[in-house]
């Protein structure tokens, strides 16, 4: 069965001007990829090096009825946000996206106690990451327009270390260009106003995945990601159903057997997963097949609601597709236990950057 080394905590993923390569179970104290020496063949002034770093934070939360995905990104030539909310009972879908050209604004370089917000006419998005207090908070407000009703959400991800083991990785695109990613699955509490209803998220029934990403990506970057969260369909004999969440990706990082961003959480306990292959024999609208060569990941993803986004400026373009759907199959945790996945709701993602 696949295993990988979990390294001792480091303060930063860049040491002596060189990016590290590996997996950790604690967040780095500080992440600044500008500290990498000579990441490109030709030396770049600090301003141009800063432009090459792309970053985003993502939120995923769902209970038995509602699905929410929120993304705040900074691609340097433009920045923006996307919010998707889906009511499975009524089929109502809210989708909001905003892209703004250029920015000296950046996401926080530490998750210990930091905040960032993006606001414009009729829109407010705020993230307060406070891992020192074991919480990450998301605040959203979208005012009504002719095409949509108003939406508000205030959610808190409970990152209590006694119950949640996160995963931090530093992956290499080249010896001096890297991707940092932090992911954690946790209970979520909070409230949301959507579709004329006030919704309360009970942490006993709501699970979320928080992600923080920064990378010196190739000019033509691409990746495919899948993630879902929920509970066991069939409880064990006397125990309550366990909380299950997973997040897997296929990207351009080197040596994925050594380290990658694939993870499974069962009641907050982390299992690092092996590299996966994500194929779409019928194209993106058809069924996706997610598998590995170790026998730990064997899933299919069936899209239900296609969601396509794109943004562009001269010489730069981003395409981001996030269909909502459900997963079926099997995962294997680090104890060798098969975890059945049956109609677990989640989302896929295809990302292409030419920036």
N, C-alpha and C positions, 0 to 999 in steps of 0.2 A: 504494500500500500504506500501511496505517495506521502512523503514527509518533507519538510524543509526546516532549515535552521531558523530559530527565533533568536535574534541577537539581543544583546544587552542594550538598555536604553541609551540613546545618544541625544545630545542637545540639539543637533542640527544635521540634516542629511548631506551637508557639504563640509568637508574637513580638509584643511590645507589646500583649498582651491579645487579639490577633487570631489565629485559626487560619490556618495556611498551607493552600495548595491545590496539590498537585503530586505528582511521583514522584521517588524517589531510589533509589540502589543501595547505600546504607549505612544502617544502623540509626541512629536518633536517639540522642543521648547520654542524653536524659532526656525522658520523656513524662508530663506532668501537665495534663490538660484542665481542672483547676480554675483554671488561670491565665487562662482565657478570660474576658474582661470582659463582663458582661451577656449571657450566652448565651440568656436568655429575656426576654420582654417586660417582666416585672416582676423587680426585683432579688431574688435569693435569698441567704439567709445561707449561709455556707460549708458547713454540714452538709447542707442540702437540695441544694446544687449537687453535693456528693459523691454523694448518693443517686441523682442522675440519670445518673451515669457507669456504664456497664456494661462489663465486661471479661472476657476469657477467653484461655487459651492452648490450642492444639490440636496434636496429634501424629498423624501418619499414617505408617505404615511397612509395607512388604510385600516378600516375596521370592516365589519361584515357588509356594510352598505356603501361607504364613501371611499373614494381614492383621490389623493392629492399629490401632485408633483410640482415642485417649485425649483427654479434654477436662476441663479444670479451669476453672470459671467463677465469677464473682462478679457477681450481678445486684442486689446490695445488700439487697433485701428477702429474698433467699435466695441461698445459694451452694451449690456442689456439684461433683460429678465424674461422668463417665461413661467406661466402658471397654468396648470391643467387640473381641473376638478371634475370628477365623474360620479354621478349618482346611479348606481347599478339598478336601483329599484324603478326609477322613472326614466332612465336613459338620458337624462339631461347632462350636457357636457358644457363646461365653461372653459374657454381657452383665451388666455391673454398673453400677448408678447409685445415687447418694446425693445427697439435697438436704437442706440444713440451713437453718432459718429465721434470717434476720437475721445481720449480721456487721459489725464494724468492721475486719475483715481485708481487705486488698487485695493485688492482684498487684504485683510489682515494677514500678517506673517506669523502670527501665533494664535493658537486656540485657547490659551490659558485664561485670558480675560480680555476680549476684544469685541468690537462692534463695527458694523458697516451698514450703511443704508443707501438706498437709491430711491429718489423721489422725482416725480415730474407731475404734470397736470393730471389729476385723477388717479394717481398711482403712488403707492408707498410700499417698500420692501425693506425690511430690517432684519439683520441677523446679529444675534448676540451669542458668541461662543464663550462659554465660561467653564472650561473643563476643570479648572481649579475647584469649582463648586459642582462638578459632575452634571452640568446641564448645557444644552444648546437651545436657544429660543428663536423662533421664527414669528415675525409679525408682518401681516399682509393686509393691504386695503386697496380695493379697486372700486372706483366709483362707477355708477351706472352710466350707460350710454344708450344710444338708440338700438344697438344690437345685443346688449347684455344687461343683466340685472347686477346690482352691486354685490360685492363679495368681501368678506372680512374673515381673517383667521389669526388666532394666537395659539401657537403650539409650543410645547416644551418637550424636548427629547431627554429622557432620564438616563444619564450616562454613569450611574453609580458603578464604581469599579468592582463592588462585591457581586454584582449581577450581570455586568456587561464587559466583555473583553473585546476591545477594538483591534483594528489591524492598520498599521502604517507601513508603507513600502516606499522604497526608492528604486526605480527601475531605470535601465540605461537604454537610450536610443543609440548612443555612441559612447566612447570612453569618457567624453566630457559634456554630454547632453543627457538630461535625465527627466523623469516624471516622478513627482511625489504624489502619493495618494493616501488619504486617511479615510477609513470607513468604520462605521459602527452601527449595529442594529440594536434598537432599544424600545421599551415601552414609550408611548406618547400620550400626553394628556393635553387638554386644551378645549377650545371651542371655535366654532366656525358658523358664520351666517351665510347661507347659500340657498338660492331658489325660494326666498321668502321664509326659510326655516332657520331656527337656531339649533345647532347641532353640538352636542357635548361628546368629546372623545374620552372614553373611559380607558385609562392605561391598562386595565386588565384585559381589554379586548382590542386595543389599538397598537400596532407595531409600525415602526418607521426605520428607515435607513438614512443616515446622514453621511455625506461625502464632501471632502475638501481636496481639491486637485490644483497642482501647479506643474507646468512642464515647459521645457525647451523643446518644442515639437519640431519634427521635420516640416518643411514648407508645405508639402502635400501630406497631411496627416489624416489617418483614418482609424476608426475603431468601431467595434460592435460590442454592446453591453446588454446584459439582461439582469433583472432583479425582481424579487417578489418577497412578500412577507405574509404570514398568517399563522394558523394553528393546525395541529394534527387533525385530520378528519376523523380518525378513529382513535379515541383515547386508549391509553394503556390500561391495564386491568383496573387499577384503583386510583391511579394518578389523574390529575387534571391534564387536559391536552397541552402539549408543549408548544412554546412559541418558536416558530421556524422562520428564518430569513436567509436569503442568499443573494450574492452579487458576484457576477462573473463577467469577464471581458476578454476580448481578443484584440490586441493592438500590435504596434510595430516594435515594442520593446524587445531587446535581446535577452537570450538565456532565460526564457520563461520558466524552465524547470527549477532554476535557482531561486527565482522570486517572481511573483506576479500579483495582481490585485484581486484574485479569486478567493471568495470566503463563504463559509456556511456558519450560521449561528443557530444553536439549539438551546433554548432557554438562556441565551446570552453567552454560551460557551462557544469559543471560536474553533473552527477547523479550517486551516488554510487548504485550499483546493489546488489541484494540479492545473497546468495549462489546458485550455479548452479550444475546441474548434466549433465555430458557429456557422452553419450553412443554411442556405435558403433555396432549396431545389425549385420551388415555385415562385421565387422572387420574394421581395420584402412583404407583400400582402399575404403570402401563403405561409405555411407552417415553417417555423424555424427549428433546426435540430442542433442541440447543444450536447457535445459529448467530449470525452477525453480518452486517453489510452490506458489509464490506470483502473478503470471501472468504478470511479467515484462519482462521475457526473453522467447521467443519461436522461436528458430532458427534451421535451418538445414545447415550443411556445406557439400558441395560436392567437394571432392578432384579432381584435374585435373592433377597436376604434383607431383608425389611422390618424396620426397627427404629424404634419409636416411643417417645418420651419426653415427659413433661409434668410440670410442677410448678406449684403455685399456692398463694397465700395470699389473704386478702380484698383485692379490687380489683387483683390482679396475677396474671398467668398467663404461662407460657412453654411453647410447644410446639416440639418439636425432633425431626424425623424424619431418620434417616440410613440409608437403604437401601444395602446393599452390592450391587454389580453389576459390569457391564463396559461399556466404551466402544468404539465403532467410528466410523471416519470419517477426517477429515484436519485437520491444523493446518498453518499456514504460519509459518515463522520469519522473522526480520528479514532474512535473506539471500535470501528469496524461494523457499526450498526447501520442498517439500511433505513433511510428516512424516506417514506413514500411522499410524493408530491402529487396531490389530486385536485385538479381545478383550482390551483392556487393563483390568485389574481396578482398581476404585476405588470411590468412594462419591458419592452425592448427598446433599443436605441441604436441607431446608426449615425455616426458622426463623420463628416468630411470637412477638413479645414484646408483651404489654400490661402495661407496668410504668412 
